[in-house]
């Protein structure tokens, strides 16, 4: 599982893998593993015919770097991958909410910010802005701004999609942050997304409309996020995707059942373990790949 192919100084979730490291990892996989398109991987797993050293490569969210940087590397090595795309940000052109929140909290000059959370508001002190502070994957938040980001991240993540959008609008206005996305963090455009339909190696899958944690949402929101994102693909690229990835990897039995009823053939979680014959094809585990060298990448795969 990948997200961004980019060089990133502030990356608390470990979403970025550098282009050079990604190329190195793809070359290693090409030599040492059987790389399959996800749909074929899932079909063979159901039929109990999946090769022991098989892998499928996936990307979550729909960042522009997937089309601009990852796709050319995949094509150069003739390696298949599935891009799970969140249709809302691609359609509106806005940054993913966690990136926009990072921009508001870590990059703005304001020293305090207020979030309206009915029936009360939360006032958070940010302190002075630091231009030099990075944030490495899995590192604890350092300083008031990083601590504020984590507090707001958990609060915003729990909101329903409309309330979440309103919260980001409120925070953006206080911080004076432009709504225009940064080139480094923007989602794919509709044109970039449609261009991928002509790729010999890239397949497209669903990742909901707004990227909520589905188990945290009421059932009507769950149904809408799953069904509407699938229907949006018909308008965007003229076809229905067969695969789905749960935002944040969050799922439960009822969510899996909704994905099954929506007609998806396979779905991916973020459970960090290997796929076995007993895995539900609608709850396939995945390894989140970090900015590892080929040697470290190989070691991580051996651990599974």
Phi and psi in degrees as GROMACS dihedral restraints (atoms count N, CA, C in turn):
[ dihedral_restraints ]
;  ai    aj    ak    al  type     phi  dphi    fc
    3     4     5     6     1  -118.5    20    10
    4     5     6     7     1   165.7    20    10
    6     7     8     9     1  -129.6    20    10
    7     8     9    10     1   -65.1    20    10
    9    10    11    12     1  -120.4    20    10
   10    11    12    13     1   143.4    20    10
   12    13    14    15     1  -110.8    20    10
   13    14    15    16     1    97.4    20    10
   15    16    17    18     1  -166.3    20    10
   16    17    18    19     1   161.5    20    10
   18    19    20    21     1   -91.4    20    10
   19    20    21    22     1   125.0    20    10
   21    22    23    24     1  -139.7    20    10
   22    23    24    25     1   129.8    20    10
   24    25    26    27     1   -86.5    20    10
   25    26    27    28     1   -35.3    20    10
   27    28    29    30     1  -109.1    20    10
   28    29    30    31     1   103.8    20    10
   30    31    32    33     1  -147.9    20    10
   31    32    33    34     1    65.1    20    10
   33    34    35    36     1   -63.8    20    10
   34    35    36    37     1   -25.4    20    10
   36    37    38    39     1   -95.0    20    10
   37    38    39    40     1    -1.7    20    10
   39    40    41    42     1    66.9    20    10
   40    41    42    43     1    39.7    20    10
   42    43    44    45     1   -86.1    20    10
   43    44    45    46     1   -15.8    20    10
   45    46    47    48     1  -104.4    20    10
   46    47    48    49     1   131.6    20    10
   48    49    50    51     1  -121.5    20    10
   49    50    51    52     1   130.7    20    10
   51    52    53    54     1   -65.4    20    10
   52    53    54    55     1   152.8    20    10
   54    55    56    57     1   -56.3    20    10
   55    56    57    58     1   -40.9    20    10
   57    58    59    60     1   -64.7    20    10
   58    59    60    61     1   -43.6    20    10
   60    61    62    63     1   -67.0    20    10
   61    62    63    64     1   -39.4    20    10
   63    64    65    66     1   -61.9    20    10
   64    65    66    67     1   -44.3    20    10
   66    67    68    69     1   -60.0    20    10
   67    68    69    70     1   -42.1    20    10
   69    70    71    72     1   -62.6    20    10
   70    71    72    73     1   -42.4    20    10
   72    73    74    75     1   -66.6    20    10
   73    74    75    76     1   -41.7    20    10
   75    76    77    78     1   -64.0    20    10
   76    77    78    79     1   -40.5    20    10
   78    79    80    81     1   -62.8    20    10
   79    80    81    82     1   -41.3    20    10
   81    82    83    84     1   -62.8    20    10
   82    83    84    85     1   -45.8    20    10
   84    85    86    87     1   -60.5    20    10
   85    86    87    88     1   -40.4    20    10
   87    88    89    90     1   -60.8    20    10
   88    89    90    91     1   -33.2    20    10
   90    91    92    93     1   -85.8    20    10
   91    92    93    94     1   -30.7    20    10
   93    94    95    96     1  -118.1    20    10
   94    95    96    97     1    -5.2    20    10
   96    97    98    99     1  -136.3    20    10
   97    98    99   100     1   161.4    20    10
   99   100   101   102     1   -94.8    20    10
  100   101   102   103     1   108.2    20    10
  102   103   104   105     1   -92.3    20    10
  103   104   105   106     1   122.3    20    10
  105   106   107   108     1  -120.3    20    10
  106   107   108   109     1   149.8    20    10
  108   109   110   111     1   -59.6    20    10
  109   110   111   112     1   145.4    20    10
  111   112   113   114     1   -57.6    20    10
  112   113   114   115     1   -41.9    20    10
  114   115   116   117     1   -60.5    20    10
  115   116   117   118     1   -41.1    20    10
  117   118   119   120     1   -70.2    20    10
  118   119   120   121     1   -40.3    20    10
  120   121   122   123     1   -55.7    20    10
  121   122   123   124     1   -47.6    20    10
  123   124   125   126     1   -65.9    20    10
  124   125   126   127     1   -41.2    20    10
  126   127   128   129     1   -62.8    20    10
  127   128   129   130     1   -45.4    20    10
  129   130   131   132     1   -66.6    20    10
  130   131   132   133     1   -34.3    20    10
  132   133   134   135     1   -64.4    20    10
  133   134   135   136     1   -41.4    20    10
  135   136   137   138     1   -65.1    20    10
  136   137   138   139     1   -36.4    20    10
  138   139   140   141     1   -83.4    20    10
  139   140   141   142     1     0.8    20    10
  141   142   143   144     1    58.4    20    10
  142   143   144   145     1    37.5    20    10
  144   145   146   147     1  -123.3    20    10
  145   146   147   148     1    17.4    20    10
  147   148   149   150     1   -72.3    20    10
  148   149   150   151     1   125.7    20    10
  150   151   152   153     1   -58.2    20    10
  151   152   153   154     1   146.1    20    10
  153   154   155   156     1   -61.2    20    10
  154   155   156   157     1   -29.7    20    10
  156   157   158   159     1  -109.8    20    10
  157   158   159   160     1    28.3    20    10
  159   160   161   162     1   -81.6    20    10
  160   161   162   163     1   146.6    20    10
  162   163   164   165     1  -139.5    20    10
  163   164   165   166     1   156.3    20    10
  165   166   167   168     1  -126.0    20    10
  166   167   168   169     1   138.9    20    10
  168   169   170   171     1  -100.8    20    10
  169   170   171   172     1   130.9    20    10
  171   172   173   174     1  -132.5    20    10
  172   173   174   175     1   153.7    20    10
  174   175   176   177     1  -126.6    20    10
  175   176   177   178     1   135.0    20    10
  177   178   179   180     1  -103.7    20    10
  178   179   180   181     1   148.8    20    10
  180   181   182   183     1    97.8    20    10
  181   182   183   184     1   -56.8    20    10
  183   184   185   186     1   110.5    20    10
  184   185   186   187     1    35.0    20    10
  186   187   188   189     1   -65.0    20    10
  187   188   189   190     1   149.6    20    10
  189   190   191   192     1   -60.2    20    10
  190   191   192   193     1   -32.5    20    10
  192   193   194   195     1   -63.1    20    10
  193   194   195   196     1   -21.3    20    10
  195   196   197   198     1   -61.7    20    10
  196   197   198   199     1   -43.2    20    10
  198   199   200   201     1   -79.2    20    10
  199   200   201   202     1   -39.9    20    10
  201   202   203   204     1   -81.2    20    10
  202   203   204   205     1   -34.3    20    10
  204   205   206   207     1  -116.5    20    10
  205   206   207   208     1   -49.2    20    10
  207   208   209   210     1   -68.6    20    10
  208   209   210   211     1   -46.5    20    10
  210   211   212   213     1   -58.4    20    10
  211   212   213   214     1   -46.0    20    10
  213   214   215   216     1   -60.8    20    10
  214   215   216   217     1   -35.7    20    10
  216   217   218   219     1   -68.2    20    10
  217   218   219   220     1   -43.2    20    10
  219   220   221   222     1   -61.6    20    10
  220   221   222   223     1   -42.6    20    10
  222   223   224   225     1   -66.6    20    10
  223   224   225   226     1   -38.4    20    10
  225   226   227   228     1   -62.2    20    10
  226   227   228   229     1   -33.7    20    10
  228   229   230   231     1   -99.3    20    10
  229   230   231   232     1     2.4    20    10
  231   232   233   234     1    54.5    20    10
  232   233   234   235     1    48.5    20    10
  234   235   236   237     1  -114.0    20    10
  235   236   237   238     1   128.0    20    10
  237   238   239   240     1   -80.1    20    10
  238   239   240   241     1   153.4    20    10
  240   241   242   243     1  -156.1    20    10
  241   242   243   244     1   156.8    20    10
  243   244   245   246     1  -111.2    20    10
  244   245   246   247     1   130.3    20    10
  246   247   248   249     1  -103.5    20    10
  247   248   249   250     1   111.7    20    10
  249   250   251   252     1   -86.3    20    10
  250   251   252   253     1   117.8    20    10
  252   253   254   255     1  -114.5    20    10
  253   254   255   256     1   131.4    20    10
  255   256   257   258     1   -82.7    20    10
  256   257   258   259     1   115.4    20    10
  258   259   260   261     1   -72.5    20    10
  259   260   261   262     1   -29.4    20    10
  261   262   263   264     1   -60.4    20    10
  262   263   264   265     1   -58.1    20    10
  264   265   266   267     1   -59.5    20    10
  265   266   267   268     1   -35.6    20    10
  267   268   269   270     1   -64.8    20    10
  268   269   270   271     1   -36.8    20    10
  270   271   272   273     1   -75.3    20    10
  271   272   273   274     1   -42.0    20    10
  273   274   275   276     1   -85.9    20    10
  274   275   276   277     1   -22.5    20    10
  276   277   278   279     1    81.1    20    10
  277   278   279   280     1     9.9    20    10
  279   280   281   282     1   -90.0    20    10
  280   281   282   283     1   156.2    20    10
  282   283   284   285     1   -65.1    20    10
  283   284   285   286     1   157.1    20    10
  285   286   287   288     1   -63.1    20    10
  286   287   288   289     1   145.1    20    10
  288   289   290   291     1   -60.4    20    10
  289   290   291   292     1   -34.1    20    10
  291   292   293   294     1   -69.7    20    10
  292   293   294   295     1   -31.2    20    10
  294   295   296   297     1   -73.1    20    10
  295   296   297   298     1   -41.2    20    10
  297   298   299   300     1   -65.0    20    10
  298   299   300   301     1   -38.4    20    10
  300   301   302   303     1   -63.6    20    10
  301   302   303   304     1   -40.5    20    10
  303   304   305   306     1   -60.3    20    10
  304   305   306   307     1   -43.3    20    10
  306   307   308   309     1   -62.6    20    10
  307   308   309   310     1   -41.5    20    10
  309   310   311   312     1   -66.7    20    10
  310   311   312   313     1   -47.4    20    10
  312   313   314   315     1   -81.4    20    10
  313   314   315   316     1   -43.6    20    10
  315   316   317   318     1   -88.9    20    10
  316   317   318   319     1   -27.2    20    10
  318   319   320   321     1  -106.3    20    10
  319   320   321   322     1   -15.3    20    10
  321   322   323   324     1   -79.8    20    10
  322   323   324   325     1   164.7    20    10
  324   325   326   327     1   -92.0    20    10
  325   326   327   328     1   -10.4    20    10
  327   328   329   330     1   -66.9    20    10
  328   329   330   331     1   149.6    20    10
  330   331   332   333     1  -105.8    20    10
  331   332   333   334     1    -4.0    20    10
  333   334   335   336     1  -151.9    20    10
  334   335   336   337     1   154.5    20    10
  336   337   338   339     1  -147.2    20    10
  337   338   339   340     1   148.9    20    10
  339   340   341   342     1  -123.6    20    10
  340   341   342   343     1   133.4    20    10
  342   343   344   345     1  -117.7    20    10
  343   344   345   346     1   123.8    20    10
  345   346   347   348     1   -78.5    20    10
  346   347   348   349     1   116.4    20    10
  348   349   350   351     1  -126.0    20    10
  349   350   351   352     1   101.3    20    10
  351   352   353   354     1   -55.1    20    10
  352   353   354   355     1   134.6    20    10
  354   355   356   357     1   -94.2    20    10
  355   356   357   358     1    19.1    20    10
  357   358   359   360     1  -143.0    20    10
  358   359   360   361     1   171.6    20    10
  360   361   362   363     1  -112.3    20    10
  361   362   363   364     1   153.0    20    10
  363   364   365   366     1  -114.6    20    10
  364   365   366   367     1   122.3    20    10
  366   367   368   369     1  -102.1    20    10
  367   368   369   370     1   124.0    20    10
  369   370   371   372     1  -121.7    20    10
  370   371   372   373     1   126.8    20    10
  372   373   374   375     1   -82.6    20    10
  373   374   375   376     1   128.9    20    10
  375   376   377   378     1   -97.7    20    10
  376   377   378   379     1   -25.3    20    10
  378   379   380   381     1    76.5    20    10
  379   380   381   382     1  -172.9    20    10
  381   382   383   384     1   -73.7    20    10
  382   383   384   385     1   149.0    20    10
  384   385   386   387     1   -77.5    20    10
  385   386   387   388     1   139.4    20    10
  387   388   389   390     1  -114.6    20    10
  388   389   390   391     1   124.1    20    10
  390   391   392   393     1   -81.6    20    10
  391   392   393   394     1   -16.8    20    10
  393   394   395   396     1  -103.3    20    10
  394   395   396   397     1    -8.1    20    10
  396   397   398   399     1   -79.6    20    10
  397   398   399   400     1   124.1    20    10
  399   400   401   402     1   -95.3    20    10
  400   401   402   403     1  -179.3    20    10
  402   403   404   405     1  -152.2    20    10
  403   404   405   406     1   103.5    20    10
  405   406   407   408     1   -82.0    20    10
  406   407   408   409     1   155.1    20    10
  408   409   410   411     1   -55.1    20    10
  409   410   411   412     1   137.2    20    10
  411   412   413   414     1    66.9    20    10
  412   413   414   415     1     7.7    20    10
  414   415   416   417     1   -82.4    20    10
  415   416   417   418     1   142.1    20    10
  417   418   419   420     1   -65.1    20    10
  418   419   420   421     1   148.4    20    10
  420   421   422   423     1   -61.6    20    10
  421   422   423   424     1   135.3    20    10
  423   424   425   426     1  -115.5    20    10
  424   425   426   427     1   120.0    20    10
  426   427   428   429     1    88.2    20    10
  427   428   429   430     1   165.2    20    10
  429   430   431   432     1   -64.3    20    10
  430   431   432   433     1   -32.5    20    10
  432   433   434   435     1   -69.7    20    10
  433   434   435   436     1   -44.8    20    10
  435   436   437   438     1   -66.9    20    10
  436   437   438   439     1   -37.1    20    10
  438   439   440   441     1   -64.7    20    10
  439   440   441   442     1   -39.6    20    10
  441   442   443   444     1   -65.3    20    10
  442   443   444   445     1   -39.2    20    10
  444   445   446   447     1   -59.5    20    10
  445   446   447   448     1   -46.1    20    10
  447   448   449   450     1   -64.5    20    10
  448   449   450   451     1   -39.7    20    10
  450   451   452   453     1   -63.5    20    10
  451   452   453   454     1   -45.8    20    10
  453   454   455   456     1   -70.0    20    10
  454   455   456   457     1   -35.8    20    10
  456   457   458   459     1   -58.3    20    10
  457   458   459   460     1   -46.8    20    10
  459   460   461   462     1   -65.8    20    10
  460   461   462   463     1   -38.2    20    10
  462   463   464   465     1   -67.8    20    10
  463   464   465   466     1   -46.1    20    10
  465   466   467   468     1   -69.5    20    10
  466   467   468   469     1   -37.1    20    10
  468   469   470   471     1   -59.6    20    10
  469   470   471   472     1   -32.0    20    10
  471   472   473   474     1   -80.9    20    10
  472   473   474   475     1    -9.9    20    10
  474   475   476   477     1   -77.7    20    10
  475   476   477   478     1   153.4    20    10
  477   478   479   480     1   -68.9    20    10
  478   479   480   481     1   156.3    20    10
  480   481   482   483     1   -51.1    20    10
  481   482   483   484     1   -44.8    20    10
  483   484   485   486     1   -66.3    20    10
  484   485   486   487     1   -42.5    20    10
  486   487   488   489     1   -66.1    20    10
  487   488   489   490     1   -34.8    20    10
  489   490   491   492     1   -64.7    20    10
  490   491   492   493     1   -46.0    20    10
  492   493   494   495     1   -62.0    20    10
  493   494   495   496     1   -40.1    20    10
  495   496   497   498     1   -64.9    20    10
  496   497   498   499     1   -39.1    20    10
  498   499   500   501     1   -63.5    20    10
  499   500   501   502     1   -43.0    20    10
  501   502   503   504     1   -66.0    20    10
  502   503   504   505     1   -37.3    20    10
  504   505   506   507     1   -62.7    20    10
  505   506   507   508     1   -42.7    20    10
  507   508   509   510     1   -63.8    20    10
  508   509   510   511     1   -47.4    20    10
  510   511   512   513     1   -67.2    20    10
  511   512   513   514     1   -40.1    20    10
  513   514   515   516     1   -61.0    20    10
  514   515   516   517     1   -41.1    20    10
  516   517   518   519     1   -65.0    20    10
  517   518   519   520     1   -40.8    20    10
  519   520   521   522     1   -66.0    20    10
  520   521   522   523     1   -37.8    20    10
  522   523   524   525     1   -84.6    20    10
  523   524   525   526     1   -13.1    20    10
  525   526   527   528     1    69.3    20    10
  526   527   528   529     1    28.3    20    10
  528   529   530   531     1   -84.8    20    10
  529   530   531   532     1   130.0    20    10
  531   532   533   534     1   -66.9    20    10
  532   533   534   535     1   150.9    20    10
  534   535   536   537     1   -82.3    20    10
  535   536   537   538     1   -13.4    20    10
  537   538   539   540     1   -66.0    20    10
  538   539   540   541     1   127.6    20    10
  540   541   542   543     1   -71.0    20    10
  541   542   543   544     1   150.3    20    10
  543   544   545   546     1   -72.5    20    10
  544   545   546   547     1   143.1    20    10
  546   547   548   549     1   -59.0    20    10
  547   548   549   550     1   -34.6    20    10
  549   550   551   552     1   -71.4    20    10
  550   551   552   553     1   -21.8    20    10
  552   553   554   555     1  -123.2    20    10
  553   554   555   556     1     1.7    20    10
  555   556   557   558     1   -70.8    20    10
  556   557   558   559     1   155.1    20    10
  558   559   560   561     1   -77.5    20    10
  559   560   561   562     1   168.9    20    10
  561   562   563   564     1   -61.1    20    10
  562   563   564   565     1   150.4    20    10
  564   565   566   567     1   -82.0    20    10
  565   566   567   568     1   166.2    20    10
  567   568   569   570     1   -61.8    20    10
  568   569   570   571     1   -35.2    20    10
  570   571   572   573     1   -66.6    20    10
  571   572   573   574     1   -42.5    20    10
  573   574   575   576     1   -64.8    20    10
  574   575   576   577     1   -38.8    20    10
  576   577   578   579     1   -65.8    20    10
  577   578   579   580     1   -46.0    20    10
  579   580   581   582     1   -64.8    20    10
  580   581   582   583     1   -32.9    20    10
  582   583   584   585     1   -63.8    20    10
  583   584   585   586     1   -29.6    20    10
  585   586   587   588     1   -68.8    20    10
  586   587   588   589     1   -20.3    20    10
  588   589   590   591     1   -65.6    20    10
  589   590   591   592     1   -17.6    20    10
  591   592   593   594     1   -92.6    20    10
  592   593   594   595     1     1.0    20    10
  594   595   596   597     1   -75.0    20    10
  595   596   597   598     1   144.2    20    10
  597   598   599   600     1   -82.2    20    10
  598   599   600   601     1   -12.2    20    10
  600   601   602   603     1  -119.9    20    10
  601   602   603   604     1   -18.9    20    10
  603   604   605   606     1   -99.3    20    10
  604   605   606   607     1   129.0    20    10
  606   607   608   609     1  -113.1    20    10
  607   608   609   610     1   151.5    20    10
  609   610   611   612     1  -111.7    20    10
  610   611   612   613     1   137.8    20    10
  612   613   614   615     1  -131.7    20    10
  613   614   615   616     1   170.0    20    10
  615   616   617   618     1   -89.1    20    10
  616   617   618   619     1   148.2    20    10
  618   619   620   621     1  -143.0    20    10
  619   620   621   622     1    34.7    20    10
  621   622   623   624     1    70.5    20    10
  622   623   624   625     1  -176.9    20    10
  624   625   626   627     1   -90.6    20    10
  625   626   627   628     1   -44.6    20    10
  627   628   629   630     1  -120.7    20    10
  628   629   630   631     1     1.5    20    10
  630   631   632   633     1    66.3    20    10
  631   632   633   634     1    52.6    20    10
  633   634   635   636     1   -88.1    20    10
  634   635   636   637     1   162.9    20    10
  636   637   638   639     1   -76.3    20    10
  637   638   639   640     1   105.8    20    10
  639   640   641   642     1   -59.7    20    10
  640   641   642   643     1   -42.8    20    10
  642   643   644   645     1   -63.6    20    10
  643   644   645   646     1   -19.4    20    10
  645   646   647   648     1   -84.5    20    10
  646   647   648   649     1    -7.2    20    10
  648   649   650   651     1  -102.5    20    10
  649   650   651   652     1   153.8    20    10
  651   652   653   654     1   -67.1    20    10
  652   653   654   655     1   158.3    20    10
  654   655   656   657     1   -56.4    20    10
  655   656   657   658     1   -40.1    20    10
  657   658   659   660     1   -59.4    20    10
  658   659   660   661     1   -36.8    20    10
  660   661   662   663     1   -69.3    20    10
  661   662   663   664     1   -41.4    20    10
  663   664   665   666     1   -57.5    20    10
  664   665   666   667     1   -48.8    20    10
  666   667   668   669     1   -60.9    20    10
  667   668   669   670     1   -44.8    20    10
  669   670   671   672     1   -65.0    20    10
  670   671   672   673     1   -43.3    20    10
  672   673   674   675     1   -63.6    20    10
  673   674   675   676     1   -37.8    20    10
  675   676   677   678     1   -76.9    20    10
  676   677   678   679     1   -51.0    20    10
  678   679   680   681     1   -71.9    20    10
  679   680   681   682     1   -43.4    20    10
  681   682   683   684     1   -65.7    20    10
  682   683   684   685     1   -36.6    20    10
  684   685   686   687     1   -66.9    20    10
  685   686   687   688     1   -37.0    20    10
  687   688   689   690     1   -67.8    20    10
  688   689   690   691     1   -42.3    20    10
  690   691   692   693     1   -67.2    20    10
  691   692   693   694     1   -31.0    20    10
  693   694   695   696     1   -62.1    20    10
  694   695   696   697     1   -30.7    20    10
  696   697   698   699     1   -63.0    20    10
  697   698   699   700     1   -32.7    20    10
  699   700   701   702     1   -63.3    20    10
  700   701   702   703     1   -41.2    20    10
  702   703   704   705     1   -71.4    20    10
  703   704   705   706     1   -34.5    20    10
  705   706   707   708     1   -81.5    20    10
  706   707   708   709     1   -48.7    20    10
  708   709   710   711     1  -124.0    20    10
  709   710   711   712     1    -0.8    20    10
  711   712   713   714     1    78.7    20    10
  712   713   714   715     1    19.0    20    10
  714   715   716   717     1  -153.4    20    10
  715   716   717   718     1   158.5    20    10
  717   718   719   720     1   -92.9    20    10
  718   719   720   721     1   129.9    20    10
  720   721   722   723     1   -75.8    20    10
  721   722   723   724     1   152.8    20    10
  723   724   725   726     1   -99.1    20    10
  724   725   726   727     1   -12.8    20    10
  726   727   728   729     1  -123.4    20    10
  727   728   729   730     1   159.0    20    10
  729   730   731   732     1  -143.8    20    10
  730   731   732   733     1   148.8    20    10
  732   733   734   735     1  -129.1    20    10
  733   734   735   736     1   133.9    20    10
  735   736   737   738     1   -76.3    20    10
  736   737   738   739     1   125.1    20    10
  738   739   740   741     1   -56.4    20    10
  739   740   741   742     1   135.2    20    10
  741   742   743   744     1    62.9    20    10
  742   743   744   745     1     3.3    20    10
  744   745   746   747     1    74.8    20    10
  745   746   747   748     1    10.2    20    10
  747   748   749   750     1   -83.2    20    10
  748   749   750   751     1   128.8    20    10
  750   751   752   753     1  -157.7    20    10
  751   752   753   754     1   162.1    20    10
  753   754   755   756     1  -145.8    20    10
  754   755   756   757     1  -178.4    20    10
  756   757   758   759     1   -60.4    20    10
  757   758   759   760     1   -40.0    20    10
  759   760   761   762     1   -68.7    20    10
  760   761   762   763     1   -37.4    20    10
  762   763   764   765     1   -67.1    20    10
  763   764   765   766     1   -43.4    20    10
  765   766   767   768     1   -59.7    20    10
  766   767   768   769     1   -38.9    20    10
  768   769   770   771     1   -65.1    20    10
  769   770   771   772     1   -38.8    20    10
  771   772   773   774     1   -65.7    20    10
  772   773   774   775     1   -38.9    20    10
  774   775   776   777     1   -64.7    20    10
  775   776   777   778     1   -40.3    20    10
  777   778   779   780     1   -63.8    20    10
  778   779   780   781     1   -45.8    20    10
  780   781   782   783     1   -67.8    20    10
  781   782   783   784     1   -25.4    20    10
  783   784   785   786     1   -73.0    20    10
  784   785   786   787     1   -14.0    20    10
  786   787   788   789     1   103.4    20    10
  787   788   789   790     1    10.3    20    10
  789   790   791   792     1   -75.6    20    10
  790   791   792   793     1   144.9    20    10
  792   793   794   795     1   -91.9    20    10
  793   794   795   796     1   -22.9    20    10
  795   796   797   798     1  -155.0    20    10
  796   797   798   799     1   151.3    20    10
  798   799   800   801     1  -147.4    20    10
  799   800   801   802     1   148.1    20    10
  801   802   803   804     1  -116.2    20    10
  802   803   804   805     1   140.5    20    10
  804   805   806   807     1  -103.0    20    10
  805   806   807   808     1  -167.2    20    10
  807   808   809   810     1  -119.4    20    10
  808   809   810   811     1    20.1    20    10
  810   811   812   813     1   -61.8    20    10
  811   812   813   814     1   125.3    20    10
  813   814   815   816     1   -87.7    20    10
  814   815   816   817     1    78.7    20    10
  816   817   818   819     1  -157.7    20    10
  817   818   819   820     1   171.4    20    10
  819   820   821   822     1   -79.9    20    10
  820   821   822   823     1   153.9    20    10
  822   823   824   825     1   -76.4    20    10
  823   824   825   826     1   131.7    20    10
  825   826   827   828     1  -122.2    20    10
  826   827   828   829     1   174.1    20    10
  828   829   830   831     1   -66.2    20    10
  829   830   831   832     1   -20.6    20    10
  831   832   833   834     1   -88.8    20    10
  832   833   834   835     1    -3.9    20    10
  834   835   836   837     1   -68.8    20    10
  835   836   837   838     1   139.7    20    10
  837   838   839   840     1   -68.9    20    10
  838   839   840   841     1   129.7    20    10
  840   841   842   843     1   -64.9    20    10
  841   842   843   844     1   -15.7    20    10
  843   844   845   846     1  -100.9    20    10
  844   845   846   847     1    15.9    20    10
  846   847   848   849     1  -150.6    20    10
  847   848   849   850     1    53.0    20    10
  849   850   851   852     1   -74.0    20    10
  850   851   852   853     1   131.7    20    10
  852   853   854   855     1   -75.6    20    10
  853   854   855   856     1   160.6    20    10
  855   856   857   858     1  -145.7    20    10
  856   857   858   859     1   154.0    20    10
  858   859   860   861     1   -97.8    20    10
  859   860   861   862     1   122.3    20    10
  861   862   863   864     1   -75.5    20    10
  862   863   864   865     1   119.6    20    10
  864   865   866   867     1   -86.1    20    10
  865   866   867   868     1   132.0    20    10
  867   868   869   870     1  -102.2    20    10
  868   869   870   871     1  -173.9    20    10
  870   871   872   873     1   -80.4    20    10
  871   872   873   874     1    66.4    20    10
  873   874   875   876     1   -97.8    20    10
  874   875   876   877     1   151.1    20    10
  876   877   878   879     1   -69.2    20    10
  877   878   879   880     1   167.9    20    10
  879   880   881   882     1   -61.3    20    10
  880   881   882   883     1   -37.9    20    10
  882   883   884   885     1   -65.1    20    10
  883   884   885   886     1   -43.1    20    10
  885   886   887   888     1   -68.8    20    10
  886   887   888   889     1   -37.8    20    10
  888   889   890   891     1   -58.7    20    10
  889   890   891   892     1   -46.3    20    10
  891   892   893   894     1   -62.3    20    10
  892   893   894   895     1   -40.8    20    10
  894   895   896   897     1   -62.7    20    10
  895   896   897   898     1   -42.5    20    10
  897   898   899   900     1   -63.4    20    10
  898   899   900   901     1   -39.0    20    10
  900   901   902   903     1   -67.1    20    10
  901   902   903   904     1   -34.7    20    10
  903   904   905   906     1   -67.8    20    10
  904   905   906   907     1   -27.8    20    10
  906   907   908   909     1   -69.0    20    10
  907   908   909   910     1   -31.2    20    10
